[in-house]
Amino acid sequence: MAIPLRASVRRSLAVLLAAGILSFGGGAAAVAASPAPPLETIAAADDREGPQFYTGAFIDVSGVIDGDVYATGQSVTISGDVTGDVIAAAQTITIIGTVDGDVRLTGQDVSITGEVTRSGTVFAASFTVGDTGTVGDDVVAAAGTVSVDGDIGRDMLVSVGRLDIDGSVGGSVTYVSDDEARIADGAVAGTVERIDPPQTPKVEVSPWAVLLGWFLGVFYALVALSLIMLLAGLLFPRWLHRVTDHLVPSPWKALLVGFVAAIAVPVALLFLAVTIIGAPLALAGLLVWTVMLLATFVYSAYYIGRLVFRERGHPVVMSLVGGVILIVALQIPWLNVLVWLAMVFFGLGAQLLELHRQRPWHLTPAETTAQASVGPAAE
């Protein structure tokens, strides 16, 4: 059979892929419709006529089938005689009997040690034609490894990672692969041709496109995060001021607390997650921890705004200006890593220190009453 090089390769591989998808789809439907238990072993040892359908975990067709065989399962073995075609999808497919028609096989490991009178189409991770295996006509396959120790009557067309031929091929061999095949002397009667797999074309990206993308990203960050800072300055000015109070006189205590917490809290949450009792608590802690991490940007931006305006600016203005400065600093290569770490450590430390100060048992009844009375007015 003469194979026009490029068109035939594409057409045959497309047919092969379609056959594999249809085989898997048909097998899945058959399994869903079958009342057989998952680990059922089916041994078809009697003679039957007409098309036969098998589904189960382990299938062994050892009788004489005067018709086609359709099989899907974990393991499919054809050890008898089939006068028609064999269409199978399984993890392991082994043909040790005789198939007078074609075989269309999809699986992880496919092995032919019997006789296939006509052609074979295989879609597998590993495909082997053993010493005693024969395929009378052509073989079209897509596999990670293909090993031919038996006889192929006519041509081979394969897309493969590694191809080994120690048997005999009566026609030509055309294979698509990155590596040269290992073919014994005189094993192929016709020609041998390797086709390089199609390479993904390299797309040249214009520096102006990269710059435009970076600019749009910065612009989006400025708009989105500035809106967040605006809302925070309008809705929670007193809380922003309280948290960042831990950073104004001496930020090093907050830095130490944030650094220790960034290491200890994830370890503690992981320890709780692996226990059955502590798993819900770990999930709740993870949610709280995530919110605190996201809030570090807000508090850090407000702190920067306080430093810039020296405590004399409006909370909204300080929030917006500090947010813009922090966003720009996070866009500078190398510096952004240090800025991000400082933002997380300082922000976490300040939040934890304020939560520690606000714990209920820390306040006396008089202080609690005083805060409750002046709190709404101070806002």
Secondary structure as UniProt FT lines:
FT   HELIX           5..33
FT   TURN            38..39
FT   STRAND          41..44
FT   STRAND          48..49
FT   STRAND          52..61
FT   STRAND          64..66
FT   STRAND          69..78
FT   STRAND          81..82
FT   STRAND          86..95
FT   STRAND          98..99
FT   STRAND          103..112
FT   STRAND          115..116
FT   STRAND          120..129
FT   TURN            131..132
FT   STRAND          134..135
FT   STRAND          139..148
FT   STRAND          151..152
FT   STRAND          156..165
FT   STRAND          168..169
FT   STRAND          173..176
FT   STRAND          182..183
FT   TURN            185..186
FT   STRAND          192..195
FT   HELIX           207..235
FT   HELIX           237..244
FT   TURN            245..247
FT   HELIX           252..273
FT   TURN            276..278
FT   HELIX           279..309
FT   TURN            310..311
FT   HELIX           315..330
FT   TURN            333..334
FT   HELIX           335..357
FT   HELIX           360..362
FT   HELIX           365..378
//
